[in-house]
Amino acid sequence: MDVVQDVRAGPPPHPGALDAVDTASVDGARANGTSGLELTHVACCVCGAEDCTPAAVGEDFEYRSSADTFIAMRCRGCGLVYLDPRPTPSELPRIYPQNYHAFDFSPERFGFVYRVRRALEGRRAVQWCRGLGDHARILDVGCGDGFHLRLLRDFGRAGWKLEGVDASVRAVDAARRAGLVVHHGSVEQLDLPPSSYDLILLIATIEHVDDPPGVLRAVRRLLRPGGRVVIVTDNTATLDFKLFGGRHWGGYHFPRHFNLFDRTTLQRLGETAGLEVESVETVVSPVNWVYSVRNTLVDWGAPSWIVERFSLRSPIALAIFTLFDAANQLAGAGALLRIVLRCPADQNVASGAAAALQSPRAVTAQPSNGALPAAL
């Protein structure tokens, strides 16, 4: 049985000396946040509450897309951790720069790490497709450059019809150059055929979108009755979050990860969209561990040659933290969450339930970066 920490309500979760969150730093972050990127205030996307407490104050340690300081808030109502205030849609080209890794996760850029991840993720991707027929239709929402679609093309059945969706022109162009069918835009707004997909993937995507319930309602509309959706996302009920969650936790990916979940909030999200929870489990990944250390070193002003020992191009660091997170996985607290949701056999019932549980927020198209190499 998975063991998952209850992180709902309460004070900021990590008041230690390194990652403390105090009132002065929060006030400073709000003041600074208005001077760089254009930001907007939001409520909790799961329960709609605006009663929250600061969980972290941090910066864009990875790309330095702005000089802003950002605040991760924890909802007192349901426990969701979310970025508030956050960049407006007009700022997306700035916070997702041209060298963003999900736009080109290739063997040329990542070498040995790419080859290892391809082998491991290929096996996982085929497992997600268990029970599908020879001519199943599969959609990857937030497909990035098509990494997972290429895996399914290489390791899956020849008759599967594979498609992707991404909001980034650069990512879509890269995927199309690889011979993939990828739609440019957001899944909420694209005119895709309803009730026609057997499996929909959101791999390292849901944390990037502004309105997760709206995305999942769109996904449910596209699924055949009985079809499944697989979501893989960062897990806030982990040891790395406990240790680094006040400022440096890699899962924040400031300011690109808008909503961060634990088991409870992720299940509630799926149910809000009218989907049935089939399974929830945690998955081993070293990436948040590696980037938590990297962010700390960057913040401390460490020399670049030390910082670069902790990155997606660092097989030694990735290997060490893979073993470390595997130990946490034994307690059901791996770095990632994977939930499988099913579209009810009676779509009319599902539609009625979803209408009664509309998202408290308007749908806003946000980038999805499914090529984000979150799991090794």
C-alpha positions as a printed NumPy array, in Angstrom:
array([[  0.   ,   0.   ,   0.   ],
       [  1.257,   3.458,  -0.836],
       [  1.999,   5.673,   2.124],
       [  1.287,   9.323,   1.355],
       [  1.747,  12.182,   3.784],
       [ -1.324,  14.241,   4.635],
       [ -0.329,  17.777,   3.603],
       [ -3.69 ,  19.503,   3.868],
       [ -4.062,  22.804,   5.721],
       [ -1.78 ,  23.927,   8.498],
       [  1.158,  26.364,   8.506],
       [  3.898,  26.568,   5.861],
       [  5.247,  23.03 ,   5.77 ],
       [  8.997,  23.602,   5.906],
       [ 10.065,  26.303,   8.341],
       [ 13.711,  25.13 ,   8.584],
       [ 16.644,  27.526,   8.534],
       [ 17.533,  26.981,   4.864],
       [ 14.045,  27.158,   3.367],
       [ 12.161,  29.37 ,   5.81 ],
       [  9.193,  31.402,   4.596],
       [  8.611,  34.554,   6.632],
       [  6.246,  37.469,   6.306],
       [  8.938,  39.928,   5.226],
       [ 10.098,  37.727,   2.351],
       [  6.511,  37.178,   1.205],
       [  5.821,  40.908,   1.191],
       [  9.05 ,  41.507,  -0.709],
       [  8.169,  38.847,  -3.245],
       [  4.801,  40.398,  -3.954],
       [  6.381,  43.815,  -4.381],
       [  9.094,  42.533,  -6.696],
       [  6.733,  40.286,  -8.668],
       [  4.868,  43.251, -10.168],
       [  8.003,  44.886, -11.597],
       [  9.119,  42.217, -14.072],
       [  6.707,  39.733, -15.582],
       [  3.044,  40.625, -15.887],
       [  1.366,  38.565, -13.168],
       [ -2.215,  37.67 , -12.323],
       [ -3.906,  36.547,  -9.124],
       [ -5.651,  33.16 ,  -9.027],
       [ -7.68 ,  30.997,  -6.655],
       [ -7.258,  27.277,  -5.978],
       [ -8.19 ,  25.373,  -9.143],
       [ -9.378,  22.296,  -7.238],
       [-11.78 ,  23.722,  -4.647],
       [-12.031,  27.397,  -5.664],
       [-10.959,  28.712,  -2.266],
       [ -8.802,  31.79 ,  -1.838],
       [ -7.87 ,  30.938,   1.741],
       [ -4.207,  29.983,   1.432],
       [ -0.899,  30.221,   3.237],
       [  2.616,  30.711,   1.807],
       [  4.517,  27.479,   1.242],
       [  7.594,  28.806,  -0.592],
       [  9.293,  31.862,  -2.029],
       [ 11.685,  31.286,  -4.926],
       [ 13.05 ,  32.388,  -8.284],
       [ 13.622,  31.033, -11.764],
       [ 16.858,  29.313, -10.779],
       [ 17.031,  27.334, -14.031],
       [ 16.537,  29.828, -16.887],
       [ 16.584,  33.23 , -15.177],
       [ 13.706,  34.284, -17.426],
       [ 13.082,  37.268, -15.144],
       [ 14.337,  38.81 , -11.921],
       [ 10.976,  38.237, -10.242],
       [ 10.458,  36.382,  -7.001],
       [  7.531,  33.943,  -6.929],
       [  5.287,  32.588,  -4.189],
       [  3.916,  29.07 ,  -3.957],
       [  0.744,  29.044,  -1.871],
       [ -0.944,  26.14 ,  -0.097],
       [ -4.747,  26.023,  -0.128],
       [ -6.15 ,  25.653,   3.38 ],
       [ -9.256,  24.023,   1.936],
       [ -7.795,  21.095,  -0.007],
       [ -3.996,  21.25 ,   0.294],
       [ -3.165,  22.105,  -3.329],
       [  0.144,  23.942,  -3.786],
       [ -0.114,  26.567,  -6.513],
       [  1.713,  29.592,  -7.903],
       [ -0.008,  32.871,  -6.973],
       [  0.407,  35.358,  -8.508],
       [  1.548,  33.755, -11.744],
       [  2.57 ,  34.921, -15.248],
       [ -0.183,  35.912, -17.645],
       [ -0.516,  34.131, -21.025],
       [  1.294,  37.006, -22.75 ],
       [  4.446,  36.116, -20.792],
       [  4.628,  32.488, -21.957],
       [  7.29 ,  33.108, -24.646],
       [  9.473,  34.653, -21.964],
       [  9.161,  31.948, -19.312],
       [  9.566,  29.203, -21.95 ],
       [ 12.728,  30.423, -23.717],
       [ 14.086,  29.028, -26.971],
       [ 16.521,  26.738, -25.145],
       [ 13.807,  25.174, -22.976],
       [ 14.705,  21.487, -22.777],
       [ 11.242,  20.096, -23.579],
       [ 11.4  ,  21.688, -27.024],
       [ 14.308,  19.467, -28.018],
       [ 14.899,  16.435, -25.79 ],
       [ 17.18 ,  14.647, -28.222],
       [ 20.151,  12.262, -28.183],
       [ 22.268,  15.054, -29.645],
       [ 21.617,  17.279, -26.616],
       [ 21.348,  14.699, -23.836],
       [ 23.436,  11.745, -25.035],
       [ 23.634,   8.81 , -22.619],
       [ 20.828,  10.206, -20.429],
       [ 18.515,  10.247, -23.444],
       [ 19.285,   6.611, -24.285],
       [ 18.669,   5.419, -20.717],
       [ 15.462,   7.368, -20.386],
       [ 14.23 ,   6.161, -23.77 ],
       [ 14.615,   2.538, -22.676],
       [ 12.922,   3.041, -19.304],
       [ 10.132,   5.288, -20.554],
       [  9.486,   3.013, -23.526],
       [  8.619,   0.201, -21.161],
       [  6.415,   2.475, -19.061],
       [  4.631,   3.867, -22.102],
       [  3.691,   0.396, -23.317],
       [  2.357,  -0.444, -19.844],
       [  0.083,   2.601, -19.99 ],
       [ -1.445,   1.104, -23.136],
       [ -2.354,  -2.252, -21.629],
       [ -5.62 ,  -3.647, -22.925],
       [ -5.728,  -1.47 , -26.036],
       [ -6.683,  -3.034, -29.345],
       [ -4.564,  -3.217, -32.472],
       [ -6.099,  -0.044, -33.906],
       [ -6.468,   2.097, -30.79 ],
       [ -6.418,   5.866, -31.062],
       [ -4.028,   7.588, -28.624],
       [ -3.628,  11.318, -27.93 ],
       [ -0.696,  12.87 , -26.047],
       [ -1.757,  16.234, -24.596],
       [  1.251,  18.458, -24.039],
       [  3.415,  16.235, -26.206],
       [  6.297,  18.688, -26.546],
       [  8.632,  17.503, -29.281],
       [  6.834,  14.139, -29.398],
       [  9.144,  12.1  , -27.159],
       [  6.435,   9.77 , -25.835],
       [  4.709,   9.507, -29.198],
       [  7.998,   8.358, -30.719],
       [  8.283,   5.755, -27.968],
       [  4.808,   4.416, -28.727],
       [  5.627,   4.375, -32.437],
       [  8.833,   2.427, -31.777],
       [  7.682,   0.065, -29.024],
       [  3.908,  -0.129, -29.467],
       [  1.636,  -1.792, -31.997],
       [  1.939,  -0.859, -35.639],
       [ -1.787,  -0.16 , -36.037],
       [ -2.095,   2.398, -33.254],
       [ -3.122,   5.862, -34.439],
       [ -0.908,   8.332, -32.58 ],
       [ -1.608,  12.059, -32.245],
       [ -0.337,  14.901, -30.105],
       [ -1.36 ,  18.375, -28.936],
       [  0.951,  21.179, -27.878],
       [  0.713,  24.958, -27.567],
       [  4.344,  25.613, -28.539],
       [  5.015,  26.264, -32.227],
       [  8.617,  25.171, -31.825],
       [  7.657,  21.889, -30.13 ],
       [  4.988,  21.148, -32.745],
       [  7.436,  21.801, -35.577],
       [  9.973,  19.435, -34.001],
       [  7.356,  16.7  , -33.586],
       [  6.119,  17.091, -37.155],
       [  9.675,  16.877, -38.478],
       [  9.827,  13.495, -36.751],
       [  6.829,  12.375, -38.82 ],
       [  4.237,  12.71 , -36.052],
       [  0.676,  14.025, -36.273],
       [  0.559,  16.905, -33.801],
       [ -2.119,  19.59 , -33.442],
       [ -1.062,  23.107, -32.5  ],
       [ -3.153,  24.72 , -29.77 ],
       [ -4.856,  23.81 , -26.505],
       [ -6.983,  20.719, -26.04 ],
       [ -9.832,  22.88 , -24.743],
       [-10.043,  24.897, -27.957],
       [ -9.072,  22.494, -30.725],
       [-11.85 ,  20.95 , -32.808],
       [-10.934,  17.309, -32.221],
       [-13.522,  14.541, -32.709],
       [-15.415,  13.781, -29.482],
       [-15.685,  10.276, -28.016],
       [-12.996,   8.978, -30.359],
       [ -9.827,   8.337, -28.325],
       [ -9.083,   5.148, -26.392],
       [ -6.211,   6.577, -24.349],
       [ -5.104,  10.137, -23.586],
       [ -1.769,  10.939, -21.962],
       [ -0.79 ,  13.973, -19.893],
       [  2.837,  13.327, -18.993],
       [  4.456,  16.199, -17.07 ],
       [  1.7  ,  18.425, -18.415],
       [ -1.04 ,  19.041, -15.842],
       [  1.284,  21.077, -13.584],
       [  1.908,  23.55 , -16.425],
       [ -1.71 ,  24.402, -17.283],
       [ -3.685,  27.251, -15.781],
       [ -7.024,  25.412, -15.538],
       [ -6.497,  21.671, -14.908],
       [-10.225,  20.931, -14.426],
       [-10.99 ,  22.553, -17.782],
       [ -8.274,  20.5  , -19.475],
       [ -9.643,  17.266, -17.988],
       [-13.206,  18.111, -18.992],
       [-11.955,  18.566, -22.558],
       [-10.095,  15.269, -22.293],
       [-13.216,  13.493, -21.04 ],
       [-15.176,  14.835, -24.011],
       [-12.616,  13.296, -26.386],
       [-12.497,   9.87 , -24.713],
       [-14.603,   6.961, -25.811],
       [-16.857,   5.583, -23.044],
       [-14.55 ,   3.422, -20.959],
       [-11.43 ,   5.129, -22.346],
       [ -8.581,   6.016, -20.015],
       [ -6.395,   9.014, -19.257],
       [ -2.952,   8.645, -17.671],
       [ -1.518,  11.621, -15.772],
       [  2.06 ,  11.768, -14.494],
       [  3.006,  14.774, -12.389],
       [  5.151,  15.911,  -9.467],
       [  4.293,  14.66 ,  -5.986],
       [  4.321,  17.083,  -3.049],
       [  4.052,  14.269,  -0.459],
       [  7.74 ,  13.36 ,  -0.695],
       [ 10.954,  13.6  ,   1.294],
       [ 12.526,  15.976,  -1.225],
       [  9.561,  18.328,  -0.781],
       [  9.994,  18.156,   3.001],
       [ 13.672,  19.02 ,   2.74 ],
       [ 13.63 ,  21.674,   0.004],
       [  9.995,  22.791,  -0.211],
       [ 10.432,  26.259,   1.273],
       [ 12.472,  27.603,  -1.651],
       [ 14.628,  25.234,  -3.692],
       [ 12.448,  22.192,  -4.461],
       [ 12.954,  21.16 ,  -8.078],
       [  9.248,  20.47 ,  -8.558],
       [  8.389,  24.178,  -8.333],
       [ 10.219,  24.844, -11.631],
       [  9.475,  28.538, -10.947],
       [  7.527,  30.078, -12.655],
       [  6.391,  27.293, -15.022],
       [  4.653,  24.857, -12.668],
       [  1.324,  26.429, -11.769],
       [ -0.363,  23.618,  -9.785],
       [  1.262,  20.854,  -7.726],
       [ -0.592,  17.887,  -6.314],
       [ -0.556,  15.159,  -3.719],
       [ -2.643,  11.993,  -3.958],
       [ -5.752,  13.587,  -2.439],
       [ -5.837,  16.708,  -4.613],
       [ -5.051,  14.773,  -7.799],
       [ -7.887,  12.315,  -7.179],
       [-10.247,  15.183,  -6.414],
       [ -9.214,  16.911,  -9.635],
       [-10.112,  13.842, -11.699],
       [-13.463,  13.404,  -9.984],
       [-14.296,  17.093, -10.466],
       [-13.937,  16.565, -14.21 ],
       [-16.394,  13.645, -14.168],
       [-13.755,  10.914, -14.455],
       [-13.515,   7.751, -12.38 ],
       [-10.3  ,   7.   , -10.494],
       [ -8.936,   3.617, -11.533],
       [ -5.566,   3.736,  -9.743],
       [ -3.084,   6.097,  -8.12 ],
       [  0.544,   5.237,  -7.424],
       [  3.921,   6.887,  -7.087],
       [  6.806,   6.574,  -9.535],
       [ 10.568,   6.795,  -9.08 ],
       [ 12.288,   9.861, -10.551],
       [ 15.588,  11.565,  -9.689],
       [ 14.889,  14.87 , -11.42 ],
       [ 13.358,  16.85 ,  -8.554],
       [ 16.157,  15.677,  -6.252],
       [ 18.831,  16.732,  -8.727],
       [ 17.259,  20.122,  -9.356],
       [ 16.629,  20.755,  -5.663],
       [ 20.373,  20.466,  -5.084],
       [ 21.115,  22.488,  -8.221],
       [ 18.729,  25.289,  -7.215],
       [ 20.339,  25.46 ,  -3.778],
       [ 23.805,  25.733,  -5.31 ],
       [ 22.662,  28.429,  -7.749],
       [ 21.054,  30.398,  -4.92 ],
       [ 24.246,  30.15 ,  -2.882],
       [ 26.341,  31.406,  -5.782],
       [ 28.317,  28.18 ,  -6.231],
       [ 30.799,  27.972,  -9.15 ],
       [ 29.228,  26.889, -12.438],
       [ 31.404,  23.771, -12.694],
       [ 29.806,  22.484,  -9.477],
       [ 26.291,  23.529, -10.485],
       [ 26.574,  21.688, -13.802],
       [ 27.224,  18.424, -11.961],
       [ 23.488,  18.513, -11.156],
       [ 21.466,  18.676, -14.365],
       [ 19.592,  16.552, -16.904],
       [ 22.954,  15.949, -18.581],
       [ 24.532,  14.51 , -15.404],
       [ 24.245,  10.707, -15.476],
       [ 26.09 ,  10.253, -12.168],
       [ 23.785,  12.596, -10.214],
       [ 20.721,  11.144, -11.913],
       [ 21.833,   7.587, -11.138],
       [ 22.55 ,   8.335,  -7.472],
       [ 19.211,  10.028,  -6.89 ],
       [ 17.368,   7.315,  -8.819],
       [ 18.602,   4.838,  -6.21 ],
       [ 17.748,   7.287,  -3.429],
       [ 14.21 ,   7.821,  -4.696],
       [ 13.762,   4.082,  -5.211],
       [ 14.132,   3.727,  -1.436],
       [ 11.354,   6.287,  -0.966],
       [  9.239,   4.416,  -3.495],
       [  9.246,   1.396,  -1.153],
       [  7.182,   3.559,   1.209],
       [  4.893,   4.69 ,  -1.612],
       [  6.47 ,   8.143,  -1.693],
       [  8.238,   8.252,  -5.053],
       [  8.915,  11.647,  -6.585],
       [  6.088,  11.448,  -9.139],
       [  2.393,  10.61 ,  -9.036],
       [  0.706,   8.511, -11.718],
       [ -3.073,   8.406, -11.797],
       [ -5.222,   6.453, -14.234],
       [ -8.705,   7.879, -14.778],
       [-11.517,   6.275, -16.754],
       [-14.321,   7.865, -18.725],
       [-17.614,   6.432, -17.423],
       [-19.389,   4.043, -19.757],
       [-22.402,   6.364, -19.647],
       [-21.155,   9.666, -21.006],
       [-24.466,  11.379, -20.263],
       [-24.06 ,  10.659, -16.562],
       [-20.477,  11.918, -16.703],
       [-21.503,  15.092, -18.483],
       [-24.145,  15.813, -15.879],
       [-21.723,  15.288, -13.029],
       [-19.124,  17.525, -14.628],
       [-21.686,  20.277, -15.245],
       [-22.524,  20.234, -11.545],
       [-18.836,  20.542, -10.662],
       [-17.658,  23.256, -13.005],
       [-14.183,  24.646, -12.431],
       [-14.156,  27.836, -10.331],
       [-11.836,  29.415, -12.895],
       [-12.162,  30.382, -16.539],
       [-10.246,  28.33 , -19.103],
       [ -6.984,  29.954, -20.161],
       [ -4.724,  28.272, -22.695],
       [ -1.306,  27.49 , -21.25 ],
       [  1.687,  25.651, -22.655],
       [  1.987,  21.95 , -22.056],
       [  5.394,  20.403, -21.983],
       [  4.926,  16.694, -22.074],
       [  8.487,  16.187, -23.289],
       [  9.715,  17.43 , -19.933],
       [ 12.109,  14.668, -18.874],
       [ 10.623,  14.2  , -15.421],
       [ 11.206,  10.5  , -14.987],
       [ 14.197,   8.274, -15.525]])
